[in-house]
Amino acid sequence: MADLRSRHNGTAAVEKQTHSQTGSHHHNNNKALDKEASENGKPEKSDPMIYIIFVSLLFDLLAFTIILPLLPSLLEHYRQNDSSGLYAVLTDRVRWFQQLLGAPDRYISVLFGGFLGSMFSFLQFVASPIVGGLSDYYGRKPVLLTCASGIALSYLIWACSSNFALFVLARFVGGISKGNISLCMSVITDVSSVKTRGRGMALVGVAFSLGFIVGPMIGALFAIFSDKSGSTWFVLPSLLAFGLAVGDLVVLACCLRETLPKEKRVKEISSALSYGLQLLNFSAIFRFAAIKNVPKKDIAALRSIGLVYFLYLFLYSGLEFTVTFLMYHKFGYTSMDQAKMFLTTGVIMTLLQGSVVRRLPEAKIKGYAIFSLYLIVPAFVVVGLAEGSRMLYAGMTLFAISTAFAVTCLTTLVSKYGNDDQKGSVLGIFRSLGALARALGPVVGCIAFWCVGSRITYIAGGLLLIYPAVALQRARI
């Protein structure tokens, strides 16, 4: 903790020096007001751009999550009506995997959805560091607008997807455009001081929680009340998602100011994109090899946090994905029962992120990150041992509490590192590690679930999650 406080003081000094030498007049005025407020004993005010990013993310995530409850119905629709032949080809591959695992036939659509999700996450893995690098050269706003335009286009293609190939193309365009999340975090880092950064990252968590509560509920209503006998039943929800994406685009175009001044940007595009080619070498991502001209101890800290984040999300996403199997296969939960469970966990996360997490002092961020990583261990062990709904709800409640803190705190920790012209790159690589974990985790989780059973999978996964917690506790950050 002493090391953390000393780094806090050093980082604050560097940031004050940097902002005094460069940056816009408006930004300097904000800093002066924050300093005056701090000296008067008042808390620093968050930059208004943080709330613009919150609204943008909320629009984006509502649009993104509408499709989740519709996926089984969409896959069934394309199974019966695909004129491209792609569905039949992919089904043969998934059926081979399903038979290899010994999973029941009724889960083939869930496995199919899982592979589509893994493809989406892998595209995010490829896109995030490239988008981050481009934003370090061109600025945040133009790249963010490009990503938002690509996301809106993906929903428009979905609305026009008369066959499965067009639907997959829509998911491809959406996945490759999803670098907007890491860019939003870069904007928050640009406009935040050390003391207010945690609040901004917590608001990102609130946007995620609200998006994943309200969006699926909207999608579920479409799933329940749509007449699926028609060939265009999915057009209305896809156009709603498109409308939300356009709303996001309007908010960004009209309300967001550029947060990375020209004098703080990287000077050469080749430098900004140098790590794009390194995507072919996964070890370069884990080593943050593209981040140059920073102290060795900062690189060591980035590597430590990046590895912890990857291992955590790899195990977490694998176990999280198979919870749907568990609730249906072991407890006989209907779709409504599962919706109640996810609503409960979503509300817990929203309340914690909106109240506790966003008010965490900078010096306690690492401590709470460690706490959240340790808490996920009993969460999954309890879920694995559960024989009734009470115990399952207890485990999922611990899961929600842990989730509310973990990613937000880790993102806040990593956002401290790198020079001003590298923040997009740092957060892009960090987000890329998370996307890679989410691409691989569900596949490994499925294999374990169907090969060794739910109890062993959850207990073993929970115990393996001890390692990221210990690693973060020992890391010098």
C-alpha positions in Angstrom: 0.0 0.0 0.0 2.9 2.3 0.7 4.2 1.6 -2.8 0.8 2.5 -4.2 0.7 5.8 -2.3 4.2 6.7 -3.5 3.1 5.9 -7.1 0.0 7.9 -6.6 2.0 10.9 -5.6 4.5 10.4 -8.4 1.7 10.0 -11.0 -0.1 13.0 -9.7 3.1 15.1 -10.0 3.7 14.0 -13.5 0.1 14.7 -14.6 0.2 18.1 -13.0 3.5 18.9 -14.8 2.2 17.6 -18.1 -1.1 19.5 -17.9 0.7 22.7 -17.0 2.9 22.5 -20.0 0.4 21.3 -22.6 -3.3 21.1 -23.1 -6.2 23.5 -23.9 -7.1 26.6 -22.0 -10.4 25.0 -21.1 -8.7 22.0 -19.6 -6.3 24.1 -17.6 -9.2 26.1 -16.2 -10.9 22.9 -15.1 -7.7 21.8 -13.4 -7.4 25.1 -11.6 -11.0 24.9 -10.4 -10.4 21.3 -9.2 -7.3 22.3 -7.3 -9.1 25.2 -5.7 -12.0 22.9 -4.7 -9.6 20.3 -3.3 -7.8 23.0 -1.3 -11.2 24.1 0.1 -12.0 20.6 1.2 -14.5 20.0 -1.6 -14.4 16.9 -3.8 -13.1 17.3 -7.3 -15.8 17.6 -9.9 -15.9 15.1 -12.8 -15.6 16.5 -16.3 -19.0 16.7 -18.1 -17.5 14.5 -20.9 -17.7 11.5 -18.5 -21.4 11.8 -18.5 -21.6 12.1 -22.3 -19.6 8.9 -22.5 -22.0 7.3 -20.0 -25.0 8.2 -22.2 -23.2 7.0 -25.3 -22.3 3.7 -23.8 -25.8 3.2 -22.5 -27.3 3.7 -26.0 -24.6 1.3 -27.4 -25.1 -1.4 -24.8 -28.9 -1.3 -25.0 -28.7 -1.8 -28.8 -26.1 -4.5 -28.3 -28.1 -6.6 -25.7 -31.5 -6.5 -27.5 -30.4 -9.4 -29.7 -29.3 -11.7 -26.9 -32.7 -13.2 -26.0 -33.5 -13.3 -29.7 -30.5 -15.5 -30.7 -32.2 -18.9 -30.2 -35.2 -17.8 -32.3 -33.0 -16.2 -34.9 -30.9 -19.4 -35.3 -34.1 -21.4 -35.6 -35.4 -19.0 -38.2 -32.3 -19.3 -40.3 -32.2 -23.1 -39.8 -35.5 -23.3 -41.6 -35.1 -20.4 -44.1 -31.4 -19.9 -45.0 -30.9 -19.6 -48.7 -27.1 -19.1 -48.5 -26.3 -22.6 -47.3 -23.9 -21.2 -44.7 -26.1 -22.3 -41.8 -26.0 -26.0 -42.9 -22.2 -25.9 -43.2 -21.7 -24.4 -39.8 -24.3 -26.7 -38.2 -22.3 -29.7 -39.3 -19.2 -28.3 -37.5 -21.1 -27.5 -34.3 -22.9 -30.8 -34.3 -19.5 -32.6 -34.5 -18.4 -30.6 -31.5 -21.7 -31.3 -29.6 -21.3 -35.1 -30.2 -17.7 -35.0 -29.2 -18.6 -33.4 -25.9 -21.7 -35.6 -25.4 -24.0 -32.6 -24.9 -27.7 -33.2 -25.5 -29.2 -32.2 -28.9 -31.3 -29.5 -27.3 -28.1 -27.5 -26.6 -26.9 -27.3 -30.1 -28.4 -23.8 -30.6 -26.7 -22.6 -27.4 -23.4 -24.0 -28.6 -24.0 -22.3 -32.0 -24.7 -19.0 -30.2 -21.6 -19.5 -28.1 -19.4 -19.9 -31.2 -21.0 -16.7 -32.7 -20.2 -14.9 -29.5 -16.6 -16.2 -29.5 -16.2 -14.9 -33.1 -17.6 -11.5 -32.0 -15.1 -11.4 -29.1 -12.2 -12.4 -31.3 -12.9 -9.6 -33.7 -12.9 -7.2 -30.7 -9.5 -8.7 -29.8 -8.2 -7.8 -33.2 -9.9 -4.3 -33.4 -9.3 -2.8 -29.9 -5.5 -2.1 -30.1 -5.7 -0.9 -33.7 -8.5 1.5 -32.9 -6.7 2.6 -29.8 -3.6 3.4 -31.8 -5.5 5.3 -34.5 -7.1 7.4 -31.7 -3.7 8.3 -30.3 -2.8 9.8 -33.8 -6.1 11.1 -35.1 -7.8 12.0 -31.8 -10.6 10.2 -29.9 -13.7 11.8 -31.5 -13.2 11.0 -35.2 -12.3 7.3 -34.5 -15.1 7.0 -32.0 -17.5 8.3 -34.6 -16.2 5.8 -37.1 -16.7 2.9 -34.7 -20.3 4.1 -33.9 -21.0 4.3 -37.6 -19.8 0.8 -38.1 -22.0 -0.5 -35.2 -25.1 1.3 -36.6 -24.3 -0.2 -40.1 -24.2 -3.7 -38.5 -27.8 -3.3 -37.2 -28.9 -2.1 -40.6 -27.4 -5.2 -42.2 -29.2 -7.3 -39.6 -32.5 -5.7 -40.5 -31.8 -6.6 -44.1 -30.5 -10.1 -43.4 -32.8 -12.3 -45.5 -30.3 -15.2 -45.2 -27.8 -16.4 -42.6 -24.7 -15.2 -44.5 -26.0 -11.6 -44.2 -26.6 -12.1 -40.5 -23.1 -13.3 -39.9 -21.8 -10.4 -41.9 -23.8 -8.1 -39.6 -22.1 -9.7 -36.5 -18.7 -9.4 -38.2 -19.1 -5.7 -38.9 -20.4 -5.2 -35.4 -17.5 -7.1 -33.8 -14.8 -5.3 -35.8 -16.4 -1.9 -34.8 -16.5 -2.7 -31.1 -13.3 -0.8 -30.3 -15.5 2.0 -29.1 -15.5 0.5 -25.5 -11.8 1.0 -25.0 -12.0 4.4 -26.7 -14.6 5.5 -24.2 -12.3 4.5 -21.4 -9.5 6.5 -23.1 -11.7 9.6 -23.1 -12.4 9.1 -19.4 -8.7 8.8 -18.8 -8.0 12.0 -20.8 -10.4 14.1 -18.8 -9.9 12.6 -15.3 -7.4 13.3 -12.6 -6.1 10.5 -10.5 -8.8 11.2 -7.9 -11.8 11.3 -10.3 -10.7 8.4 -12.7 -12.3 5.7 -10.5 -15.6 7.5 -10.6 -15.5 7.6 -14.4 -14.6 3.9 -14.7 -17.4 3.1 -12.3 -19.9 4.9 -14.5 -18.8 2.7 -17.4 -19.7 -0.3 -15.1 -23.1 1.2 -14.4 -23.7 1.7 -18.1 -22.9 -2.0 -18.6 -25.1 -3.2 -15.8 -28.1 -1.1 -16.9 -27.5 -2.1 -20.6 -27.5 -5.8 -19.6 -30.6 -5.4 -17.5 -32.9 -3.3 -19.8 -31.7 -4.5 -23.2 -32.3 -8.2 -22.7 -35.8 -7.4 -21.2 -36.7 -5.4 -24.4 -35.3 -8.3 -26.5 -37.3 -10.8 -24.4 -40.5 -8.9 -25.1 -39.9 -9.1 -28.8 -39.1 -12.8 -28.4 -42.4 -13.5 -26.6 -44.8 -11.3 -28.6 -43.4 -11.4 -32.1 -45.1 -13.5 -34.7 -42.2 -15.7 -35.9 -44.2 -17.3 -38.7 -43.3 -14.3 -40.9 -40.0 -13.9 -42.7 -39.4 -10.4 -41.4 -40.3 -10.7 -37.7 -36.8 -9.7 -36.6 -36.9 -6.4 -38.5 -38.6 -4.4 -35.8 -36.0 -5.2 -33.0 -33.1 -4.7 -35.4 -34.5 -1.3 -36.4 -34.8 -0.4 -32.7 -31.2 -1.4 -32.2 -30.3 0.7 -35.3 -32.2 3.7 -33.9 -30.4 3.4 -30.6 -27.1 3.2 -32.5 -28.0 6.3 -34.5 -28.9 8.0 -31.2 -25.4 7.2 -29.9 -23.9 8.6 -33.1 -25.8 11.9 -32.6 -24.8 12.2 -29.0 -21.1 11.7 -29.9 -21.3 14.1 -32.9 -23.1 16.9 -31.1 -22.0 16.7 -27.5 -18.5 15.1 -27.3 -15.5 17.4 -27.5 -12.1 16.2 -28.6 -10.2 15.2 -25.4 -6.8 14.5 -26.9 -5.2 17.8 -28.1 -3.0 17.7 -31.1 0.1 18.5 -29.1 -0.4 15.4 -27.0 -0.9 13.0 -29.9 1.6 10.6 -31.2 3.6 12.2 -34.0 3.7 9.4 -36.6 0.9 7.1 -37.7 3.5 4.3 -38.2 4.3 4.5 -34.5 0.6 4.5 -33.5 0.0 1.4 -35.5 3.3 -0.4 -34.8 1.6 -3.0 -32.6 -1.1 -3.7 -35.2 1.2 -6.2 -36.9 2.1 -7.6 -33.5 -1.4 -9.1 -33.2 0.0 -12.1 -35.1 2.2 -12.6 -32.0 0.0 -13.1 -29.0 3.0 -12.8 -26.6 3.5 -9.2 -27.8 0.1 -8.3 -26.5 0.7 -9.8 -23.1 4.1 -8.0 -23.0 2.6 -4.7 -24.0 5.5 -4.6 -26.4 4.1 -1.6 -28.3 4.3 0.7 -25.3 7.7 2.4 -25.6 9.6 5.1 -23.7 8.1 4.4 -20.3 9.9 3.2 -17.2 10.5 -0.5 -16.8 8.6 -0.7 -13.6 5.5 0.7 -15.5 5.8 -1.9 -18.2 6.2 -4.6 -15.4 3.0 -3.3 -13.8 1.1 -3.3 -17.1 2.1 -6.9 -17.8 1.1 -8.0 -14.3 -2.4 -6.3 -14.5 -2.8 -7.6 -18.1 -2.1 -11.2 -17.2 -4.4 -11.0 -14.1 -7.2 -9.5 -16.3 -6.8 -12.2 -19.0 -6.7 -15.1 -16.5 -9.6 -13.7 -14.6 -11.8 -13.2 -17.7 -10.8 -16.5 -19.3 -12.0 -18.5 -16.3 -14.9 -16.1 -15.5 -16.3 -16.1 -19.0 -16.1 -19.9 -19.4 -18.0 -20.4 -16.1 -20.4 -17.5 -16.8 -21.3 -18.9 -20.2 -22.2 -22.4 -18.8 -24.4 -21.0 -16.0 -27.3 -21.1 -18.6 -26.7 -24.8 -19.1 -26.5 -25.3 -15.3 -29.8 -23.5 -14.6 -31.7 -25.4 -17.3 -30.0 -28.8 -17.0 -29.7 -29.2 -13.2 -32.4 -26.9 -11.8 -35.0 -27.0 -14.6 -35.2 -23.2 -14.9 -37.4 -21.7 -17.6 -36.4 -18.7 -19.6 -38.4 -16.5 -17.2 -36.6 -18.1 -14.2 -33.2 -17.3 -15.8 -34.4 -13.8 -16.6 -35.2 -13.3 -12.9 -31.8 -14.5 -11.9 -29.9 -12.2 -14.3 -32.2 -9.3 -13.3 -31.3 -9.9 -9.6 -27.5 -10.0 -10.3 -27.8 -7.0 -12.7 -29.6 -4.8 -10.1 -27.0 -5.7 -7.4 -24.1 -4.7 -9.7 -25.8 -1.5 -10.7 -26.4 -0.4 -7.1 -22.9 -1.2 -6.1 -21.3 0.5 -9.1 -23.5 3.5 -8.8 -22.9 4.0 -5.1 -19.8 2.3 -3.7 -17.4 1.6 -6.6 -17.6 5.1 -8.1 -16.7 6.6 -4.8 -13.6 4.5 -4.0 -10.5 6.6 -3.2 -7.6 6.0 -5.6 -5.4 4.5 -2.8 -8.0 1.7 -2.2 -8.5 0.6 -5.8 -5.9 -2.2 -5.7 -7.2 -3.5 -2.4 -10.8 -3.7 -3.7 -9.6 -5.3 -6.9 -7.9 -8.0 -4.8 -11.0 -8.4 -2.7 -13.2 -8.9 -5.7 -10.9 -11.5 -7.2 -10.9 -13.5 -4.0 -14.7 -13.2 -3.7 -15.3 -14.8 -7.1 -13.7 -18.0 -5.7 -16.4 -18.9 -3.1 -19.0 -17.6 -5.6 -18.3 -20.3 -8.1 -17.6 -23.0 -5.5 -21.1 -22.3 -4.0 -22.7 -22.4 -7.4 -21.0 -25.7 -8.1 -22.1 -27.2 -4.8 -25.7 -25.9 -5.0 -28.5 -28.4 -4.9 -31.3 -25.9 -4.6 -32.3 -22.4 -5.7 -31.4 -20.7 -2.4 -27.8 -21.9 -2.6 -27.6 -21.0 -6.3 -28.9 -17.5 -5.6 -26.4 -17.1 -2.8 -23.5 -18.1 -5.2 -24.8 -15.8 -7.9 -25.1 -12.9 -5.4 -21.5 -13.3 -4.5 -20.8 -13.4 -8.2 -22.6 -10.1 -8.7 -20.8 -8.4 -5.9 -17.4 -9.5 -7.2 -18.2 -8.6 -10.8 -19.3 -5.1 -9.7 -15.7 -4.3 -8.5 -13.3 -6.5 -10.5 -13.2 -5.1 -14.1 -13.8 -1.5 -13.1 -11.0 -1.6 -10.5 -8.6 -3.4 -12.9 -9.3 -0.9 -15.7 -8.7 2.0 -13.3 -5.4 0.5 -12.3 -4.2 0.0 -15.8 -5.4 3.5 -17.0 -2.7 5.2 -14.8 0.2 3.9 -17.0 1.5 5.1 -20.4 2.2 8.6 -21.6 -0.6 10.9 -22.7 -0.2 9.9 -26.4 -0.3 6.2 -25.4 -3.5 6.0 -23.3 -5.5 4.7 -26.2 -2.9 2.1 -27.0 -2.7 0.9 -23.4 -6.4 0.6 -22.9 -6.8 -0.9 -26.4 -4.3 -3.6 -25.7 -5.9 -4.2 -22.2 -9.4 -4.4 -23.8 -8.0 -6.7 -26.5 -6.7 -9.1 -23.8 -10.2 -9.2 -22.3 -11.8 -9.9 -25.7 -9.3 -12.8 -26.3 -10.2 -14.2 -22.9 -13.9 -14.0 -23.8 -13.3 -15.7 -27.1 -11.5 -18.7 -25.6 -13.2 -19.0 -22.2 -16.7 -20.2 -23.3 -15.2 -22.9 -25.6 -13.0 -24.3 -22.8 -15.9 -23.9 -20.3 -18.2 -25.9 -22.6 -15.7 -28.7 -23.0 -15.2 -28.9 -19.2 -18.9 -28.7 -18.4 -19.9 -31.6 -20.7 -16.8 -33.8 -20.1 -16.4 -33.7 -16.3 -19.7 -32.3 -15.1 -20.9 -29.0 -13.6 -19.7 -29.6 -10.0 -16.1 -30.3 -10.9 -16.0 -27.6 -13.5 -17.3 -24.9 -11.1 -15.3 -25.9 -8.1 -12.0 -26.4 -10.1 -12.6 -23.1 -12.0 -13.3 -21.3 -8.7 -10.1 -22.6 -7.1 -8.1 -21.7 -10.2 -9.3 -18.1 -9.8 -7.2 -17.9 -6.6 -4.2 -17.5 -8.8 -5.2 -14.1 -10.4 -6.0 -12.8 -6.9 -2.6 -13.9 -5.5 -0.8 -12.5 -8.5 -2.4 -9.1 -8.2 -1.7 -9.1 -4.4 2.0 -9.7 -5.1 2.2 -7.3 -8.0 4.1 -4.0 -7.3 1.6 -1.5 -8.7 
